[in-house]
Amino acid sequence: MPELPTTVYCFACGEKFTKSDPEGFEPCPSCGKGLTDLSEDAQYAVKMVMKSMIEHFR
């Protein structure tokens, strides 16, 4: 079964980086922006997408 991707792109600066935990949310090492910098609606959307991806890959 495939694994969750650990390489992601920052929503703010576009920098590609590797997350330490594929199921976690962590700020971009380049610009420091993370999930909490998004609006509440955007945070909810990201969490729902991640939840469905995690369920799909399990």
PDBQT receptor file of N, H, CA, C and O in Angstrom, charges set to zero:
ATOM      1  N   MET A   1       0.843  -1.174   0.000  1.00  0.00    +0.000 N 
ATOM      2  CA  MET A   1       0.000   0.000   0.000  1.00  0.00    +0.000 C 
ATOM      3  C   MET A   1       0.895   1.246   0.000  1.00  0.00    +0.000 C 
ATOM      4  O   MET A   1       1.899   1.282   0.710  1.00  0.00    +0.000 OA
ATOM      5  N   PRO A   2       0.542   2.256  -0.782  1.00  0.00    +0.000 N 
ATOM      6  CA  PRO A   2       1.360   3.473  -0.832  1.00  0.00    +0.000 C 
ATOM      7  C   PRO A   2       1.321   4.230   0.497  1.00  0.00    +0.000 C 
ATOM      8  O   PRO A   2       0.384   4.096   1.285  1.00  0.00    +0.000 OA
ATOM      9  N   GLU A   3       2.345   5.013   0.715  1.00  0.00    +0.000 N 
ATOM     10  H   GLU A   3       3.106   5.123   0.075  1.00  0.00    +0.000 HD
ATOM     11  CA  GLU A   3       2.444   5.801   1.941  1.00  0.00    +0.000 C 
ATOM     12  C   GLU A   3       2.061   7.250   1.674  1.00  0.00    +0.000 C 
ATOM     13  O   GLU A   3       2.092   7.720   0.536  1.00  0.00    +0.000 OA
ATOM     14  N   LEU A   4       1.701   7.944   2.740  1.00  0.00    +0.000 N 
ATOM     15  H   LEU A   4       1.676   7.562   3.664  1.00  0.00    +0.000 HD
ATOM     16  CA  LEU A   4       1.414   9.370   2.627  1.00  0.00    +0.000 C 
ATOM     17  C   LEU A   4       2.668  10.105   2.187  1.00  0.00    +0.000 C 
ATOM     18  O   LEU A   4       3.769   9.770   2.626  1.00  0.00    +0.000 OA
ATOM     19  N   PRO A   5       2.516  11.100   1.329  1.00  0.00    +0.000 N 
ATOM     20  CA  PRO A   5       3.698  11.868   0.907  1.00  0.00    +0.000 C 
ATOM     21  C   PRO A   5       4.248  12.702   2.063  1.00  0.00    +0.000 C 
ATOM     22  O   PRO A   5       3.493  13.213   2.889  1.00  0.00    +0.000 OA
ATOM     23  N   THR A   6       5.550  12.829   2.107  1.00  0.00    +0.000 N 
ATOM     24  H   THR A   6       6.164  12.414   1.435  1.00  0.00    +0.000 HD
ATOM     25  CA  THR A   6       6.178  13.675   3.125  1.00  0.00    +0.000 C 
ATOM     26  C   THR A   6       6.730  14.954   2.509  1.00  0.00    +0.000 C 
ATOM     27  O   THR A   6       7.062  15.897   3.228  1.00  0.00    +0.000 OA
ATOM     28  N   THR A   7       6.828  14.992   1.192  1.00  0.00    +0.000 N 
ATOM     29  H   THR A   7       6.559  14.227   0.608  1.00  0.00    +0.000 HD
ATOM     30  CA  THR A   7       7.317  16.190   0.513  1.00  0.00    +0.000 C 
ATOM     31  C   THR A   7       6.116  17.034   0.109  1.00  0.00    +0.000 C 
ATOM     32  O   THR A   7       5.224  16.563  -0.595  1.00  0.00    +0.000 OA
ATOM     33  N   VAL A   8       6.101  18.285   0.558  1.00  0.00    +0.000 N 
ATOM     34  H   VAL A   8       6.827  18.668   1.129  1.00  0.00    +0.000 HD
ATOM     35  CA  VAL A   8       4.979  19.188   0.305  1.00  0.00    +0.000 C 
ATOM     36  C   VAL A   8       5.499  20.547  -0.160  1.00  0.00    +0.000 C 
ATOM     37  O   VAL A   8       6.696  20.828  -0.095  1.00  0.00    +0.000 OA
ATOM     38  N   TYR A   9       4.583  21.372  -0.626  1.00  0.00    +0.000 N 
ATOM     39  H   TYR A   9       3.611  21.144  -0.679  1.00  0.00    +0.000 HD
ATOM     40  CA  TYR A   9       4.909  22.742  -1.025  1.00  0.00    +0.000 C 
ATOM     41  C   TYR A   9       4.240  23.705  -0.058  1.00  0.00    +0.000 C 
ATOM     42  O   TYR A   9       3.091  23.500   0.333  1.00  0.00    +0.000 OA
ATOM     43  N   CYS A  10       4.947  24.742   0.324  1.00  0.00    +0.000 N 
ATOM     44  H   CYS A  10       5.881  24.909   0.007  1.00  0.00    +0.000 HD
ATOM     45  CA  CYS A  10       4.409  25.774   1.207  1.00  0.00    +0.000 C 
ATOM     46  C   CYS A  10       3.339  26.566   0.457  1.00  0.00    +0.000 C 
ATOM     47  O   CYS A  10       3.536  26.941  -0.699  1.00  0.00    +0.000 OA
ATOM     48  N   PHE A  11       2.210  26.819   1.113  1.00  0.00    +0.000 N 
ATOM     49  H   PHE A  11       2.050  26.514   2.051  1.00  0.00    +0.000 HD
ATOM     50  CA  PHE A  11       1.133  27.581   0.488  1.00  0.00    +0.000 C 
ATOM     51  C   PHE A  11       1.503  29.051   0.337  1.00  0.00    +0.000 C 
ATOM     52  O   PHE A  11       0.953  29.738  -0.524  1.00  0.00    +0.000 OA
ATOM     53  N   ALA A  12       2.417  29.540   1.151  1.00  0.00    +0.000 N 
ATOM     54  H   ALA A  12       2.864  28.982   1.850  1.00  0.00    +0.000 HD
ATOM     55  CA  ALA A  12       2.753  30.967   1.140  1.00  0.00    +0.000 C 
ATOM     56  C   ALA A  12       3.885  31.306   0.177  1.00  0.00    +0.000 C 
ATOM     57  O   ALA A  12       3.758  32.224  -0.634  1.00  0.00    +0.000 OA
ATOM     58  N   CYS A  13       4.997  30.567   0.262  1.00  0.00    +0.000 N 
ATOM     59  H   CYS A  13       5.100  29.821   0.921  1.00  0.00    +0.000 HD
ATOM     60  CA  CYS A  13       6.165  30.926  -0.555  1.00  0.00    +0.000 C 
ATOM     61  C   CYS A  13       6.436  29.936  -1.685  1.00  0.00    +0.000 C 
ATOM     62  O   CYS A  13       7.245  30.212  -2.571  1.00  0.00    +0.000 OA
ATOM     63  N   GLY A  14       5.764  28.786  -1.657  1.00  0.00    +0.000 N 
ATOM     64  H   GLY A  14       5.108  28.562  -0.937  1.00  0.00    +0.000 HD
ATOM     65  CA  GLY A  14       5.947  27.804  -2.721  1.00  0.00    +0.000 C 
ATOM     66  C   GLY A  14       7.162  26.913  -2.561  1.00  0.00    +0.000 C 
ATOM     67  O   GLY A  14       7.430  26.071  -3.418  1.00  0.00    +0.000 OA
ATOM     68  N   GLU A  15       7.898  27.086  -1.478  1.00  0.00    +0.000 N 
ATOM     69  H   GLU A  15       7.680  27.771  -0.782  1.00  0.00    +0.000 HD
ATOM     70  CA  GLU A  15       9.096  26.278  -1.231  1.00  0.00    +0.000 C 
ATOM     71  C   GLU A  15       8.707  24.817  -1.002  1.00  0.00    +0.000 C 
ATOM     72  O   GLU A  15       7.741  24.528  -0.296  1.00  0.00    +0.000 OA
ATOM     73  N   LYS A  16       9.455  23.914  -1.597  1.00  0.00    +0.000 N 
ATOM     74  H   LYS A  16      10.239  24.149  -2.171  1.00  0.00    +0.000 HD
ATOM     75  CA  LYS A  16       9.240  22.484  -1.412  1.00  0.00    +0.000 C 
ATOM     76  C   LYS A  16      10.053  22.037  -0.197  1.00  0.00    +0.000 C 
ATOM     77  O   LYS A  16      11.239  22.347  -0.094  1.00  0.00    +0.000 OA
ATOM     78  N   PHE A  17       9.407  21.300   0.731  1.00  0.00    +0.000 N 
ATOM     79  H   PHE A  17       8.443  21.048   0.647  1.00  0.00    +0.000 HD
ATOM     80  CA  PHE A  17      10.132  20.805   1.897  1.00  0.00    +0.000 C 
ATOM     81  C   PHE A  17       9.583  19.457   2.334  1.00  0.00    +0.000 C 
ATOM     82  O   PHE A  17       8.488  19.060   1.937  1.00  0.00    +0.000 OA
ATOM     83  N   THR A  18      10.352  18.764   3.150  1.00  0.00    +0.000 N 
ATOM     84  H   THR A  18      11.242  19.086   3.473  1.00  0.00    +0.000 HD
ATOM     85  CA  THR A  18       9.972  17.442   3.642  1.00  0.00    +0.000 C 
ATOM     86  C   THR A  18       9.500  17.561   5.085  1.00  0.00    +0.000 C 
ATOM     87  O   THR A  18      10.204  18.086   5.947  1.00  0.00    +0.000 OA
ATOM     88  N   LYS A  19       8.281  17.056   5.328  1.00  0.00    +0.000 N 
ATOM     89  H   LYS A  19       7.709  16.629   4.628  1.00  0.00    +0.000 HD
ATOM     90  CA  LYS A  19       7.726  17.075   6.681  1.00  0.00    +0.000 C 
ATOM     91  C   LYS A  19       8.320  15.929   7.488  1.00  0.00    +0.000 C 
ATOM     92  O   LYS A  19       8.639  14.879   6.932  1.00  0.00    +0.000 OA
ATOM     93  N   SER A  20       8.469  16.121   8.786  1.00  0.00    +0.000 N 
ATOM     94  H   SER A  20       8.209  16.974   9.238  1.00  0.00    +0.000 HD
ATOM     95  CA  SER A  20       8.994  15.064   9.644  1.00  0.00    +0.000 C 
ATOM     96  C   SER A  20       7.939  14.000   9.928  1.00  0.00    +0.000 C 
ATOM     97  O   SER A  20       8.271  12.836  10.153  1.00  0.00    +0.000 OA
ATOM     98  N   ASP A  21       6.662  14.401   9.918  1.00  0.00    +0.000 N 
ATOM     99  H   ASP A  21       6.393  15.347   9.736  1.00  0.00    +0.000 HD
ATOM    100  CA  ASP A  21       5.557  13.471  10.162  1.00  0.00    +0.000 C 
ATOM    101  C   ASP A  21       4.552  13.630   9.031  1.00  0.00    +0.000 C 
ATOM    102  O   ASP A  21       3.980  14.708   8.873  1.00  0.00    +0.000 OA
ATOM    103  N   PRO A  22       4.319  12.576   8.232  1.00  0.00    +0.000 N 
ATOM    104  CA  PRO A  22       3.406  12.717   7.100  1.00  0.00    +0.000 C 
ATOM    105  C   PRO A  22       1.976  13.063   7.499  1.00  0.00    +0.000 C 
ATOM    106  O   PRO A  22       1.228  13.605   6.686  1.00  0.00    +0.000 OA
ATOM    107  N   GLU A  23       1.579  12.758   8.741  1.00  0.00    +0.000 N 
ATOM    108  H   GLU A  23       2.186  12.318   9.401  1.00  0.00    +0.000 HD
ATOM    109  CA  GLU A  23       0.227  13.069   9.194  1.00  0.00    +0.000 C 
ATOM    110  C   GLU A  23       0.159  14.385   9.962  1.00  0.00    +0.000 C 
ATOM    111  O   GLU A  23      -0.924  14.793  10.381  1.00  0.00    +0.000 OA
ATOM    112  N   GLY A  24       1.283  15.051  10.152  1.00  0.00    +0.000 N 
ATOM    113  H   GLY A  24       2.163  14.719   9.811  1.00  0.00    +0.000 HD
ATOM    114  CA  GLY A  24       1.320  16.266  10.953  1.00  0.00    +0.000 C 
ATOM    115  C   GLY A  24       1.277  17.536  10.123  1.00  0.00    +0.000 C 
ATOM    116  O   GLY A  24       1.381  17.513   8.897  1.00  0.00    +0.000 OA
ATOM    117  N   PHE A  25       1.122  18.628  10.825  1.00  0.00    +0.000 N 
ATOM    118  H   PHE A  25       1.037  18.646  11.821  1.00  0.00    +0.000 HD
ATOM    119  CA  PHE A  25       1.148  19.954  10.223  1.00  0.00    +0.000 C 
ATOM    120  C   PHE A  25       2.334  20.684  10.832  1.00  0.00    +0.000 C 
ATOM    121  O   PHE A  25       2.441  20.783  12.054  1.00  0.00    +0.000 OA
ATOM    122  N   GLU A  26       3.207  21.185  10.008  1.00  0.00    +0.000 N 
ATOM    123  H   GLU A  26       3.120  21.104   9.015  1.00  0.00    +0.000 HD
ATOM    124  CA  GLU A  26       4.354  21.926  10.527  1.00  0.00    +0.000 C 
ATOM    125  C   GLU A  26       4.626  23.124   9.633  1.00  0.00    +0.000 C 
ATOM    126  O   GLU A  26       4.330  23.087   8.438  1.00  0.00    +0.000 OA
ATOM    127  N   PRO A  27       5.183  24.179  10.193  1.00  0.00    +0.000 N 
ATOM    128  CA  PRO A  27       5.445  25.379   9.400  1.00  0.00    +0.000 C 
ATOM    129  C   PRO A  27       6.568  25.163   8.392  1.00  0.00    +0.000 C 
ATOM    130  O   PRO A  27       7.412  24.281   8.546  1.00  0.00    +0.000 OA
ATOM    131  N   CYS A  28       6.548  25.982   7.375  1.00  0.00    +0.000 N 
ATOM    132  H   CYS A  28       5.862  26.698   7.250  1.00  0.00    +0.000 HD
ATOM    133  CA  CYS A  28       7.583  25.960   6.345  1.00  0.00    +0.000 C 
ATOM    134  C   CYS A  28       8.911  26.385   6.965  1.00  0.00    +0.000 C 
ATOM    135  O   CYS A  28       8.960  27.396   7.666  1.00  0.00    +0.000 OA
ATOM    136  N   PRO A  29       9.988  25.638   6.724  1.00  0.00    +0.000 N 
ATOM    137  CA  PRO A  29      11.282  26.037   7.283  1.00  0.00    +0.000 C 
ATOM    138  C   PRO A  29      11.847  27.306   6.638  1.00  0.00    +0.000 C 
ATOM    139  O   PRO A  29      12.712  27.960   7.221  1.00  0.00    +0.000 OA
ATOM    140  N   SER A  30      11.366  27.660   5.444  1.00  0.00    +0.000 N 
ATOM    141  H   SER A  30      10.663  27.129   4.971  1.00  0.00    +0.000 HD
ATOM    142  CA  SER A  30      11.888  28.851   4.763  1.00  0.00    +0.000 C 
ATOM    143  C   SER A  30      11.220  30.137   5.230  1.00  0.00    +0.000 C 
ATOM    144  O   SER A  30      11.899  31.103   5.578  1.00  0.00    +0.000 OA
ATOM    145  N   CYS A  31       9.871  30.150   5.239  1.00  0.00    +0.000 N 
ATOM    146  H   CYS A  31       9.320  29.365   4.957  1.00  0.00    +0.000 HD
ATOM    147  CA  CYS A  31       9.174  31.392   5.580  1.00  0.00    +0.000 C 
ATOM    148  C   CYS A  31       8.503  31.352   6.951  1.00  0.00    +0.000 C 
ATOM    149  O   CYS A  31       8.103  32.394   7.471  1.00  0.00    +0.000 OA
ATOM    150  N   GLY A  32       8.376  30.161   7.544  1.00  0.00    +0.000 N 
ATOM    151  H   GLY A  32       8.701  29.315   7.122  1.00  0.00    +0.000 HD
ATOM    152  CA  GLY A  32       7.797  30.044   8.875  1.00  0.00    +0.000 C 
ATOM    153  C   GLY A  32       6.282  30.007   8.922  1.00  0.00    +0.000 C 
ATOM    154  O   GLY A  32       5.703  29.874  10.000  1.00  0.00    +0.000 OA
ATOM    155  N   LYS A  33       5.629  30.122   7.777  1.00  0.00    +0.000 N 
ATOM    156  H   LYS A  33       6.099  30.230   6.901  1.00  0.00    +0.000 HD
ATOM    157  CA  LYS A  33       4.163  30.104   7.778  1.00  0.00    +0.000 C 
ATOM    158  C   LYS A  33       3.673  28.663   7.849  1.00  0.00    +0.000 C 
ATOM    159  O   LYS A  33       4.294  27.743   7.317  1.00  0.00    +0.000 OA
ATOM    160  N   GLY A  34       2.538  28.500   8.523  1.00  0.00    +0.000 N 
ATOM    161  H   GLY A  34       2.034  29.248   8.954  1.00  0.00    +0.000 HD
ATOM    162  CA  GLY A  34       1.978  27.170   8.696  1.00  0.00    +0.000 C 
ATOM    163  C   GLY A  34       0.464  27.204   8.719  1.00  0.00    +0.000 C 
ATOM    164  O   GLY A  34      -0.152  28.196   8.331  1.00  0.00    +0.000 OA
ATOM    165  N   LEU A  35      -0.124  26.123   9.172  1.00  0.00    +0.000 N 
ATOM    166  H   LEU A  35       0.377  25.317   9.487  1.00  0.00    +0.000 HD
ATOM    167  CA  LEU A  35      -1.574  25.967   9.181  1.00  0.00    +0.000 C 
ATOM    168  C   LEU A  35      -2.271  27.104   9.923  1.00  0.00    +0.000 C 
ATOM    169  O   LEU A  35      -3.321  27.571   9.482  1.00  0.00    +0.000 OA
ATOM    170  N   THR A  36      -1.711  27.551  11.029  1.00  0.00    +0.000 N 
ATOM    171  H   THR A  36      -0.858  27.171  11.387  1.00  0.00    +0.000 HD
ATOM    172  CA  THR A  36      -2.371  28.582  11.835  1.00  0.00    +0.000 C 
ATOM    173  C   THR A  36      -2.384  29.950  11.150  1.00  0.00    +0.000 C 
ATOM    174  O   THR A  36      -3.086  30.856  11.599  1.00  0.00    +0.000 OA
ATOM    175  N   ASP A  37      -1.622  30.107  10.079  1.00  0.00    +0.000 N 
ATOM    176  H   ASP A  37      -1.051  29.371   9.714  1.00  0.00    +0.000 HD
ATOM    177  CA  ASP A  37      -1.627  31.369   9.341  1.00  0.00    +0.000 C 
ATOM    178  C   ASP A  37      -2.760  31.436   8.318  1.00  0.00    +0.000 C 
ATOM    179  O   ASP A  37      -2.982  32.479   7.704  1.00  0.00    +0.000 OA
ATOM    180  N   LEU A  38      -3.475  30.326   8.135  1.00  0.00    +0.000 N 
ATOM    181  H   LEU A  38      -3.294  29.479   8.635  1.00  0.00    +0.000 HD
ATOM    182  CA  LEU A  38      -4.611  30.295   7.221  1.00  0.00    +0.000 C 
ATOM    183  C   LEU A  38      -5.876  30.737   7.946  1.00  0.00    +0.000 C 
ATOM    184  O   LEU A  38      -5.923  30.740   9.176  1.00  0.00    +0.000 OA
ATOM    185  N   SER A  39      -6.898  31.110   7.184  1.00  0.00    +0.000 N 
ATOM    186  H   SER A  39      -6.860  31.108   6.185  1.00  0.00    +0.000 HD
ATOM    187  CA  SER A  39      -8.190  31.440   7.790  1.00  0.00    +0.000 C 
ATOM    188  C   SER A  39      -8.784  30.173   8.408  1.00  0.00    +0.000 C 
ATOM    189  O   SER A  39      -8.346  29.065   8.096  1.00  0.00    +0.000 OA
ATOM    190  N   GLU A  40      -9.776  30.333   9.279  1.00  0.00    +0.000 N 
ATOM    191  H   GLU A  40     -10.132  31.232   9.532  1.00  0.00    +0.000 HD
ATOM    192  CA  GLU A  40     -10.408  29.174   9.913  1.00  0.00    +0.000 C 
ATOM    193  C   GLU A  40     -11.016  28.245   8.872  1.00  0.00    +0.000 C 
ATOM    194  O   GLU A  40     -10.915  27.024   8.998  1.00  0.00    +0.000 OA
ATOM    195  N   ASP A  41     -11.650  28.811   7.838  1.00  0.00    +0.000 N 
ATOM    196  H   ASP A  41     -11.732  29.803   7.736  1.00  0.00    +0.000 HD
ATOM    197  CA  ASP A  41     -12.249  27.989   6.785  1.00  0.00    +0.000 C 
ATOM    198  C   ASP A  41     -11.186  27.207   6.022  1.00  0.00    +0.000 C 
ATOM    199  O   ASP A  41     -11.379  26.032   5.708  1.00  0.00    +0.000 OA
ATOM    200  N   ALA A  42     -10.070  27.856   5.725  1.00  0.00    +0.000 N 
ATOM    201  H   ALA A  42      -9.913  28.810   5.980  1.00  0.00    +0.000 HD
ATOM    202  CA  ALA A  42      -8.990  27.178   5.004  1.00  0.00    +0.000 C 
ATOM    203  C   ALA A  42      -8.355  26.094   5.876  1.00  0.00    +0.000 C 
ATOM    204  O   ALA A  42      -8.007  25.025   5.376  1.00  0.00    +0.000 OA
ATOM    205  N   GLN A  43      -8.202  26.364   7.178  1.00  0.00    +0.000 N 
ATOM    206  H   GLN A  43      -8.485  27.233   7.583  1.00  0.00    +0.000 HD
ATOM    207  CA  GLN A  43      -7.663  25.347   8.087  1.00  0.00    +0.000 C 
ATOM    208  C   GLN A  43      -8.568  24.120   8.106  1.00  0.00    +0.000 C 
ATOM    209  O   GLN A  43      -8.089  22.986   8.069  1.00  0.00    +0.000 OA
ATOM    210  N   TYR A  44      -9.867  24.351   8.163  1.00  0.00    +0.000 N 
ATOM    211  H   TYR A  44     -10.255  25.272   8.193  1.00  0.00    +0.000 HD
ATOM    212  CA  TYR A  44     -10.830  23.248   8.168  1.00  0.00    +0.000 C 
ATOM    213  C   TYR A  44     -10.718  22.440   6.878  1.00  0.00    +0.000 C 
ATOM    214  O   TYR A  44     -10.722  21.209   6.909  1.00  0.00    +0.000 OA
ATOM    215  N   ALA A  45     -10.618  23.130   5.749  1.00  0.00    +0.000 N 
ATOM    216  H   ALA A  45     -10.615  24.130   5.724  1.00  0.00    +0.000 HD
ATOM    217  CA  ALA A  45     -10.508  22.447   4.457  1.00  0.00    +0.000 C 
ATOM    218  C   ALA A  45      -9.240  21.595   4.393  1.00  0.00    +0.000 C 
ATOM    219  O   ALA A  45      -9.283  20.454   3.932  1.00  0.00    +0.000 OA
ATOM    220  N   VAL A  46      -8.125  22.138   4.846  1.00  0.00    +0.000 N 
ATOM    221  H   VAL A  46      -8.091  23.064   5.220  1.00  0.00    +0.000 HD
ATOM    222  CA  VAL A  46      -6.863  21.388   4.839  1.00  0.00    +0.000 C 
ATOM    223  C   VAL A  46      -6.985  20.153   5.727  1.00  0.00    +0.000 C 
ATOM    224  O   VAL A  46      -6.549  19.068   5.342  1.00  0.00    +0.000 OA
ATOM    225  N   LYS A  47      -7.568  20.308   6.898  1.00  0.00    +0.000 N 
ATOM    226  H   LYS A  47      -7.922  21.190   7.211  1.00  0.00    +0.000 HD
ATOM    227  CA  LYS A  47      -7.711  19.176   7.815  1.00  0.00    +0.000 C 
ATOM    228  C   LYS A  47      -8.601  18.090   7.221  1.00  0.00    +0.000 C 
ATOM    229  O   LYS A  47      -8.321  16.904   7.395  1.00  0.00    +0.000 OA
ATOM    230  N   MET A  48      -9.670  18.474   6.524  1.00  0.00    +0.000 N 
ATOM    231  H   MET A  48      -9.898  19.438   6.383  1.00  0.00    +0.000 HD
ATOM    232  CA  MET A  48     -10.559  17.484   5.918  1.00  0.00    +0.000 C 
ATOM    233  C   MET A  48      -9.871  16.753   4.764  1.00  0.00    +0.000 C 
ATOM    234  O   MET A  48     -10.049  15.546   4.600  1.00  0.00    +0.000 OA
ATOM    235  N   VAL A  49      -9.096  17.471   3.973  1.00  0.00    +0.000 N 
ATOM    236  H   VAL A  49      -8.951  18.452   4.105  1.00  0.00    +0.000 HD
ATOM    237  CA  VAL A  49      -8.350  16.827   2.879  1.00  0.00    +0.000 C 
ATOM    238  C   VAL A  49      -7.329  15.850   3.458  1.00  0.00    +0.000 C 
ATOM    239  O   VAL A  49      -7.200  14.723   2.979  1.00  0.00    +0.000 OA
ATOM    240  N   MET A  50      -6.608  16.285   4.484  1.00  0.00    +0.000 N 
ATOM    241  H   MET A  50      -6.712  17.201   4.872  1.00  0.00    +0.000 HD
ATOM    242  CA  MET A  50      -5.621  15.401   5.109  1.00  0.00    +0.000 C 
ATOM    243  C   MET A  50      -6.292  14.174   5.715  1.00  0.00    +0.000 C 
ATOM    244  O   MET A  50      -5.772  13.063   5.607  1.00  0.00    +0.000 OA
ATOM    245  N   LYS A  51      -7.434  14.370   6.348  1.00  0.00    +0.000 N 
ATOM    246  H   LYS A  51      -7.856  15.272   6.437  1.00  0.00    +0.000 HD
ATOM    247  CA  LYS A  51      -8.150  13.245   6.955  1.00  0.00    +0.000 C 
ATOM    248  C   LYS A  51      -8.529  12.221   5.895  1.00  0.00    +0.000 C 
ATOM    249  O   LYS A  51      -8.347  11.020   6.098  1.00  0.00    +0.000 OA
ATOM    250  N   SER A  52      -9.056  12.689   4.764  1.00  0.00    +0.000 N 
ATOM    251  H   SER A  52      -9.204  13.664   4.600  1.00  0.00    +0.000 HD
ATOM    252  CA  SER A  52      -9.449  11.753   3.708  1.00  0.00    +0.000 C 
ATOM    253  C   SER A  52      -8.230  11.067   3.091  1.00  0.00    +0.000 C 
ATOM    254  O   SER A  52      -8.301   9.890   2.737  1.00  0.00    +0.000 OA
ATOM    255  N   MET A  53      -7.112  11.786   2.957  1.00  0.00    +0.000 N 
ATOM    256  H   MET A  53      -7.054  12.742   3.244  1.00  0.00    +0.000 HD
ATOM    257  CA  MET A  53      -5.891  11.167   2.428  1.00  0.00    +0.000 C 
ATOM    258  C   MET A  53      -5.370  10.099   3.380  1.00  0.00    +0.000 C 
ATOM    259  O   MET A  53      -4.971   9.017   2.949  1.00  0.00    +0.000 OA
ATOM    260  N   ILE A  54      -5.374  10.400   4.670  1.00  0.00    +0.000 N 
ATOM    261  H   ILE A  54      -5.699  11.279   5.021  1.00  0.00    +0.000 HD
ATOM    262  CA  ILE A  54      -4.886   9.444   5.665  1.00  0.00    +0.000 C 
ATOM    263  C   ILE A  54      -5.745   8.187   5.637  1.00  0.00    +0.000 C 
ATOM    264  O   ILE A  54      -5.220   7.074   5.674  1.00  0.00    +0.000 OA
ATOM    265  N   GLU A  55      -7.068   8.360   5.573  1.00  0.00    +0.000 N 
ATOM    266  H   GLU A  55      -7.494   9.264   5.543  1.00  0.00    +0.000 HD
ATOM    267  CA  GLU A  55      -7.963   7.203   5.515  1.00  0.00    +0.000 C 
ATOM    268  C   GLU A  55      -7.738   6.405   4.237  1.00  0.00    +0.000 C 
ATOM    269  O   GLU A  55      -7.785   5.175   4.260  1.00  0.00    +0.000 OA
ATOM    270  N   HIS A  56      -7.498   7.085   3.132  1.00  0.00    +0.000 N 
ATOM    271  H   HIS A  56      -7.461   8.084   3.112  1.00  0.00    +0.000 HD
ATOM    272  CA  HIS A  56      -7.277   6.418   1.845  1.00  0.00    +0.000 C 
ATOM    273  C   HIS A  56      -5.997   5.581   1.858  1.00  0.00    +0.000 C 
ATOM    274  O   HIS A  56      -5.977   4.470   1.329  1.00  0.00    +0.000 OA
ATOM    275  N   PHE A  57      -4.944   6.106   2.453  1.00  0.00    +0.000 N 
ATOM    276  H   PHE A  57      -4.961   7.009   2.882  1.00  0.00    +0.000 HD
ATOM    277  CA  PHE A  57      -3.658   5.420   2.440  1.00  0.00    +0.000 C 
ATOM    278  C   PHE A  57      -3.529   4.344   3.515  1.00  0.00    +0.000 C 
ATOM    279  O   PHE A  57      -2.546   3.604   3.522  1.00  0.00    +0.000 OA
ATOM    280  N   ARG A  58      -4.491   4.240   4.415  1.00  0.00    +0.000 N 
ATOM    281  H   ARG A  58      -5.290   4.842   4.410  1.00  0.00    +0.000 HD
ATOM    282  CA  ARG A  58      -4.421   3.193   5.461  1.00  0.00    +0.000 C 
ATOM    283  C   ARG A  58      -5.023   1.917   4.980  1.00  0.00    +0.000 C 
ATOM    284  O   ARG A  58      -5.054   0.932   5.718  1.00  0.00    +0.000 OA
TER     285      ARG A  58
